[in-house]
Amino acid sequence: MPDWSSLAELQIDSTIFVKLMHACLGVYVWEWFISLQFDWEVLTGRKRFRWPLIFYFANRYLLLGAMAGIAIALDSTTEINCQALYTFNQFAGDAAVGLASINLSLRTLAIWSQNLWIKIFLTVVILGHWSLILQGVLLKASWSAAENTCIITGTNNTVLAATFTYSMCFDLMVFLLNAYKLGMKRKGSSRLTKMIFRDGLLFFFIAFLANLLATVFMFMNLNSIMNIIFNVPAAIASTIVATRAVRRLTNFTNQGPEMYEPSGSNSNSGGYRSHSGNRGLTNSARGGAKGLTTRSGVHVQMETFVRAEDAASPTSPNVAYINDLQKTTDKGSDYDVEAKANAF
C-alpha cells in the first residue's frame, strides 16, 4: 500500500492526472466532432429546434469550454489570471454535470407522459442540484512562480463531494423511473420504446456509474489529486451519454411517429403503424387481405371483405375507421412514446 501523502506519490499522481486530462480532452473533442453534423442541422433549420435543445447545446459547449480551460491551466508556462480561469473551469464543469442530468430528466418526462407529479418531483430535485453546483464555484487560485503554474489555494471539498453524491443519486432515480415505466410497456411497445429500453437505460446506468466512481474516490480522501482525478471523466461520461440520448430521440422523432399494439385472434383487428410518408388512399375491390393507406400516413393492415362500391365511398366504414385511427394517432396514446416526446 503506497503512502498516498508522500511527495513522491504526489508527483506520480500529478503526472497521471495531467495525462488523463489530456486523454479526456481528446476523447471529448472526438465525440464533439463526430456529432457536429447534428448541431449544424439544428442551427441551419434542417432539424426542428425545440426548447429542450437549449440544455443540449449548453451541456456540450460548456464542457468543451471547460476542457479547453483545463488544458490551458495545465499547459500554460506564462503567468495568467488563475482565479478567473479556475472559476470558469469549475462552473462549466459542474454545470455540465447538472445539464447532463437535466437532459436525462427531460427524456424521463417524455416517457412518463408529462406526469404532473413526476414533473414537480424532478423540478425540485434539479433545483436542489443546482444550488450545490453554484456553491461549488467558490474557490481560490493563484499563480505560483516557484512551480510556474496555477495552484488552488482554497476550495470547499465538502460541497464538491455533495455535488457528485447528489448527481449519483439523481441519475439513479431517473434510471429507476425509466426502468419502471418502460418495463410496463415492453409488451406491444413501439420501436421507440424498445430503443429507449435497449440503450436508453444503458445511458442512465453509465451516468450513474461515472458519478459513483468520482464520489467513491472523493470520500476515500487519499490525497488532493486522487480526490478529484475522476471528476472530469465523470462529467465527460455523463455529458456524452446524455447528449447521445437527446440525438437518438430527436433523430427517431424525425422519422415519424409509430404506434403498435399486439394483434389479436380477431380477423378485424391488427397492429397499426404511422409513418411520415404521404400516400394517397389506395384500396382493393377484391376480398381478402389488403392494405389501406391514408394521406395522413396511417397504414392499417386488416383482414376484411368489402364490396367495391363500399371501398370507394368516402363514408364507408373502412374509411371512417381509418379517420378514427388518424384522430387517435394525432392525440397520442399511452403506447405512443414518440408523440409524448413531441410535446416538448
C-alpha positions as CSV (number, residue, x, y, z in Angstrom):
1,M,0.0,0.0,0.0
2,P,1.7,3.3,-1.1
3,D,2.0,6.3,1.1
4,W,-0.6,8.5,-0.7
5,S,0.6,11.7,1.1
6,S,4.3,11.3,0.3
7,L,5.9,13.8,-2.1
8,A,7.0,11.0,-4.4
9,E,3.4,9.6,-4.7
10,L,2.0,13.1,-5.2
11,Q,4.4,13.7,-8.1
12,I,3.4,10.3,-9.7
13,D,-0.3,11.1,-9.2
14,S,0.2,14.6,-10.7
15,T,1.8,13.2,-13.8
16,I,-1.0,10.7,-14.2
17,F,-3.6,13.4,-13.7
18,V,-2.1,15.6,-16.4
19,K,-2.0,12.7,-18.9
20,L,-5.5,11.7,-18.0
21,M,-6.9,15.2,-18.6
22,H,-5.3,15.4,-22.0
23,A,-6.7,11.9,-22.9
24,C,-10.1,13.1,-21.7
25,L,-9.8,16.2,-23.8
26,G,-9.0,14.1,-26.9
27,V,-12.0,11.8,-26.2
28,Y,-14.4,14.6,-25.8
29,V,-13.2,16.6,-28.8
30,W,-13.6,13.5,-30.9
31,E,-17.1,12.9,-29.6
32,W,-17.9,16.5,-30.3
33,F,-16.5,16.4,-33.8
34,I,-18.3,13.2,-34.9
35,S,-21.6,14.6,-33.8
36,L,-21.2,18.1,-35.1
37,Q,-23.4,17.4,-38.1
38,F,-26.5,17.2,-35.8
39,D,-25.7,20.6,-34.3
40,W,-25.2,22.1,-37.7
41,E,-28.6,20.7,-39.0
42,V,-30.4,22.2,-36.0
43,L,-28.7,25.6,-36.3
44,T,-29.4,25.7,-40.1
45,G,-33.0,24.7,-39.6
46,R,-32.7,21.3,-41.3
47,K,-33.9,19.8,-38.0
48,R,-36.6,21.4,-36.0
49,F,-35.4,23.3,-32.9
50,R,-37.3,22.6,-29.7
51,W,-36.6,24.3,-26.4
52,P,-35.1,21.2,-24.7
53,L,-32.2,21.5,-27.1
54,I,-31.1,24.6,-25.2
55,F,-29.9,22.3,-22.4
56,Y,-28.3,20.0,-25.0
57,F,-26.2,22.8,-26.6
58,A,-25.4,24.3,-23.2
59,N,-24.2,20.9,-22.0
60,R,-22.0,20.2,-24.9
61,Y,-20.3,23.6,-25.3
62,L,-19.9,24.4,-21.6
63,L,-18.0,21.1,-21.2
64,L,-16.0,21.8,-24.3
65,G,-15.1,25.2,-22.8
66,A,-14.2,23.6,-19.5
67,M,-11.9,21.1,-21.2
68,A,-10.1,23.9,-23.1
69,G,-9.7,25.8,-19.9
70,I,-8.3,22.8,-18.1
71,A,-5.8,22.3,-20.9
72,I,-4.7,26.0,-20.7
73,A,-4.3,25.7,-16.9
74,L,-2.2,22.6,-17.2
75,D,0.0,23.6,-20.1
76,S,0.5,27.4,-19.5
77,T,4.1,28.4,-18.8
78,T,3.4,32.1,-18.6
79,E,1.5,33.9,-15.8
80,I,-2.2,34.0,-16.3
81,N,-5.3,35.0,-14.3
82,C,-5.7,31.8,-12.5
83,Q,-8.6,32.9,-10.4
84,A,-10.8,33.7,-13.4
85,L,-9.7,30.6,-15.3
86,Y,-10.3,28.2,-12.4
87,T,-13.6,29.8,-11.6
88,F,-14.8,29.3,-15.1
89,N,-13.5,25.7,-15.3
90,Q,-15.2,24.8,-12.0
91,F,-18.5,26.4,-13.0
92,A,-18.5,25.0,-16.6
93,G,-17.5,21.5,-15.4
94,D,-20.1,21.3,-12.6
95,A,-22.8,22.9,-14.9
96,A,-22.1,20.2,-17.5
97,V,-22.8,17.5,-14.9
98,G,-26.0,19.3,-13.9
99,L,-27.1,19.8,-17.5
100,A,-26.5,16.2,-18.3
101,S,-28.9,15.2,-15.5
102,I,-31.5,17.7,-16.9
103,N,-31.2,16.2,-20.4
104,L,-31.8,12.7,-18.9
105,S,-34.7,14.1,-16.9
106,L,-36.4,15.5,-20.0
107,R,-36.2,12.1,-21.5
108,T,-37.8,10.7,-18.4
109,L,-40.7,13.3,-18.6
110,A,-41.4,12.3,-22.1
111,I,-41.6,8.6,-21.1
112,W,-43.9,9.5,-18.2
113,S,-46.3,11.4,-20.4
114,Q,-45.6,14.8,-18.7
115,N,-47.0,13.3,-15.5
116,L,-47.6,16.3,-13.1
117,W,-46.2,14.6,-10.0
118,I,-43.1,13.4,-11.8
119,K,-42.6,16.9,-13.3
120,I,-42.8,18.5,-9.8
121,F,-40.5,15.9,-8.3
122,L,-37.8,16.3,-11.0
123,T,-38.0,20.1,-10.9
124,V,-37.4,20.1,-7.1
125,V,-34.5,17.7,-7.5
126,I,-33.0,19.8,-10.3
127,L,-33.2,23.0,-8.2
128,G,-31.5,21.3,-5.3
129,H,-28.8,20.0,-7.6
130,W,-28.1,23.5,-9.0
131,S,-28.0,25.0,-5.5
132,L,-25.0,22.8,-4.8
133,I,-23.4,23.4,-8.2
134,L,-23.4,27.2,-7.7
135,Q,-21.9,26.9,-4.2
136,G,-19.0,24.8,-5.6
137,V,-17.8,27.6,-7.8
138,L,-16.4,29.4,-4.8
139,L,-12.7,28.5,-4.9
140,K,-9.5,30.5,-4.8
141,A,-6.5,30.0,-7.2
142,S,-3.3,31.9,-7.8
143,W,-0.1,31.8,-10.0
144,S,2.9,30.1,-8.4
145,A,6.2,31.4,-9.6
146,A,8.1,28.6,-8.0
147,E,6.1,25.9,-9.7
148,N,5.4,28.0,-12.8
149,T,1.7,27.0,-12.9
150,C,-1.6,27.8,-11.3
151,I,-2.4,26.3,-7.9
152,I,-5.7,26.1,-6.0
153,T,-5.3,27.8,-2.6
154,G,-8.8,27.3,-1.2
155,T,-11.8,25.2,-2.1
156,N,-14.8,23.6,-0.4
157,N,-14.3,19.9,-0.9
158,T,-17.5,19.1,1.2
159,V,-19.7,20.9,-1.4
160,L,-17.9,19.2,-4.3
161,A,-18.4,15.8,-2.7
162,A,-22.0,16.6,-2.0
163,T,-22.5,17.7,-5.6
164,F,-21.2,14.4,-7.1
165,T,-23.1,12.4,-4.5
166,Y,-26.3,14.3,-5.4
167,S,-25.6,13.7,-9.1
168,M,-25.1,10.0,-8.5
169,C,-28.4,9.7,-6.6
170,F,-30.2,11.9,-9.2
171,D,-29.0,9.6,-12.0
172,L,-30.0,6.5,-10.1
173,M,-33.6,7.9,-9.5
174,V,-34.1,8.7,-13.2
175,F,-32.7,5.3,-14.1
176,L,-35.3,3.6,-11.8
177,L,-38.1,5.8,-13.0
178,N,-37.3,4.9,-16.6
179,A,-36.8,1.2,-15.9
180,Y,-40.2,1.0,-14.1
181,K,-42.2,2.8,-16.7
182,L,-40.6,1.2,-19.7
183,G,-40.8,-2.2,-18.1
184,M,-44.6,-1.9,-18.0
185,K,-44.6,-1.1,-21.8
186,R,-42.4,-3.9,-23.1
187,K,-45.4,-5.9,-24.3
188,G,-46.8,-4.5,-27.5
189,S,-44.5,-1.5,-27.3
190,S,-43.4,0.7,-30.2
191,R,-39.9,0.6,-31.8
192,L,-39.1,3.8,-29.9
193,T,-40.0,2.3,-26.6
194,K,-37.8,-0.7,-27.4
195,M,-35.0,1.6,-28.5
196,I,-35.1,3.5,-25.2
197,F,-35.3,0.3,-23.2
198,R,-32.4,-1.3,-25.0
199,D,-29.8,1.5,-25.0
200,G,-31.5,4.4,-23.1
201,L,-31.4,2.6,-19.8
202,L,-27.7,1.8,-20.5
203,F,-27.1,5.6,-20.9
204,F,-28.7,6.2,-17.5
205,F,-26.6,3.4,-15.9
206,I,-23.3,4.7,-17.3
207,A,-24.0,8.2,-16.0
208,F,-24.7,6.7,-12.6
209,L,-21.5,4.6,-12.6
210,A,-19.4,7.6,-13.7
211,N,-20.6,9.7,-10.8
212,L,-20.4,6.8,-8.4
213,L,-16.7,6.3,-9.2
214,A,-15.9,10.1,-8.7
215,T,-17.8,10.1,-5.4
216,V,-16.0,7.0,-4.1
217,F,-12.6,8.5,-4.7
218,M,-13.6,11.8,-3.1
219,F,-14.8,10.0,0.1
220,M,-11.7,7.8,0.2
221,N,-9.6,11.0,0.6
222,L,-6.3,9.5,-0.5
223,N,-4.7,12.8,-1.4
224,S,-5.6,16.1,-3.0
225,I,-5.0,14.8,-6.5
226,M,-6.7,11.4,-6.2
227,N,-9.7,13.1,-4.6
228,I,-10.6,14.8,-7.9
229,I,-8.9,12.6,-10.5
230,F,-12.2,11.1,-11.8
231,N,-14.3,14.2,-11.6
232,V,-13.6,15.2,-15.2
233,P,-14.1,11.7,-16.6
234,A,-17.4,11.5,-14.8
235,A,-18.5,14.9,-16.3
236,I,-17.5,13.7,-19.8
237,A,-19.2,10.3,-19.5
238,S,-22.4,11.9,-18.2
239,T,-22.4,14.5,-21.0
240,I,-21.7,12.0,-23.8
241,V,-24.5,9.6,-22.8
242,A,-27.0,12.4,-22.1
243,T,-26.3,14.2,-25.4
244,R,-26.4,10.9,-27.3
245,A,-29.7,10.2,-25.8
246,V,-31.0,13.5,-27.0
247,R,-29.7,13.0,-30.5
248,R,-31.1,9.5,-30.8
249,L,-34.5,10.6,-29.6
250,T,-34.5,13.6,-31.9
251,N,-33.4,11.5,-34.9
252,F,-36.0,8.9,-34.2
253,T,-38.7,11.6,-34.0
254,N,-37.7,12.9,-37.4
255,Q,-38.5,9.5,-38.9
256,G,-42.2,9.9,-37.9
257,P,-44.3,8.6,-35.0
258,E,-45.1,4.9,-34.6
259,M,-47.8,3.1,-32.8
260,Y,-48.1,-0.6,-32.3
261,E,-50.5,-2.9,-30.4
262,P,-50.3,-6.7,-30.4
263,S,-52.7,-8.3,-32.9
264,G,-55.5,-10.5,-31.5
265,S,-57.1,-13.5,-33.0
266,N,-59.9,-11.4,-34.5
267,S,-59.5,-11.0,-38.2
268,N,-60.8,-7.5,-38.0
269,S,-58.1,-6.3,-35.6
270,G,-54.4,-5.8,-36.2
271,G,-51.3,-3.9,-35.5
272,Y,-51.1,-0.4,-36.9
273,R,-48.3,2.0,-37.5
274,S,-47.9,5.5,-38.7
275,H,-45.1,6.9,-40.7
276,S,-44.2,10.3,-42.1
277,G,-44.7,9.5,-45.8
278,N,-47.7,11.0,-47.6
279,R,-49.5,8.5,-49.7
280,G,-52.9,8.6,-51.4
281,L,-55.8,6.4,-50.4
282,T,-55.5,3.0,-52.0
283,N,-57.8,0.1,-51.8
284,S,-58.7,-3.1,-53.4
285,A,-62.1,-4.2,-54.7
286,R,-61.1,-7.9,-54.2
287,G,-61.8,-9.7,-50.9
288,G,-59.0,-11.0,-48.7
289,A,-56.1,-9.3,-47.0
290,K,-55.5,-5.8,-48.1
291,G,-53.7,-2.6,-47.0
292,L,-55.2,0.9,-46.8
293,T,-53.0,3.9,-46.5
294,T,-54.5,7.4,-45.8
295,R,-53.0,10.7,-46.7
296,S,-52.1,11.3,-43.1
297,G,-49.8,8.3,-43.3
298,V,-51.6,5.8,-41.1
299,H,-51.1,2.3,-42.5
300,V,-53.7,-0.2,-41.5
301,Q,-53.4,-3.9,-42.2
302,M,-56.6,-5.9,-41.6
303,E,-58.4,-8.9,-43.0
304,T,-61.9,-8.0,-44.2
305,F,-64.2,-8.4,-47.1
306,V,-65.8,-5.3,-48.7
307,R,-67.8,-4.5,-51.8
308,A,-66.2,-2.4,-54.4
309,E,-68.8,0.4,-54.1
310,D,-68.3,0.5,-50.3
311,A,-64.5,0.7,-50.6
312,A,-64.8,3.6,-53.0
313,S,-67.3,5.5,-50.9
314,P,-65.8,8.3,-48.6
315,T,-68.4,7.5,-46.0
316,S,-67.8,3.7,-45.9
317,P,-67.0,2.1,-42.6
318,N,-63.4,1.3,-43.7
319,V,-62.6,5.0,-44.4
320,A,-64.4,6.1,-41.2
321,Y,-62.3,3.6,-39.2
322,I,-59.1,5.0,-40.8
323,N,-60.2,8.5,-39.9
324,D,-60.8,7.4,-36.3
325,L,-57.3,6.0,-36.2
326,Q,-55.9,9.2,-37.6
327,K,-57.5,11.2,-34.7
328,T,-56.2,8.7,-32.2
329,T,-52.7,8.9,-33.6
330,D,-52.8,12.7,-33.5
331,K,-53.7,12.8,-29.9
332,G,-51.1,10.2,-28.9
333,S,-51.9,7.2,-26.8
334,D,-50.2,5.5,-23.9
335,Y,-48.2,3.4,-26.3
336,D,-47.1,6.3,-28.4
337,V,-43.9,7.4,-26.6
338,E,-42.7,9.5,-29.5
339,A,-45.9,11.6,-29.5
340,K,-45.1,12.4,-25.9
341,A,-41.6,13.4,-26.8
342,N,-43.1,15.8,-29.4
343,A,-44.9,17.6,-26.5
344,F,-41.6,19.3,-25.8
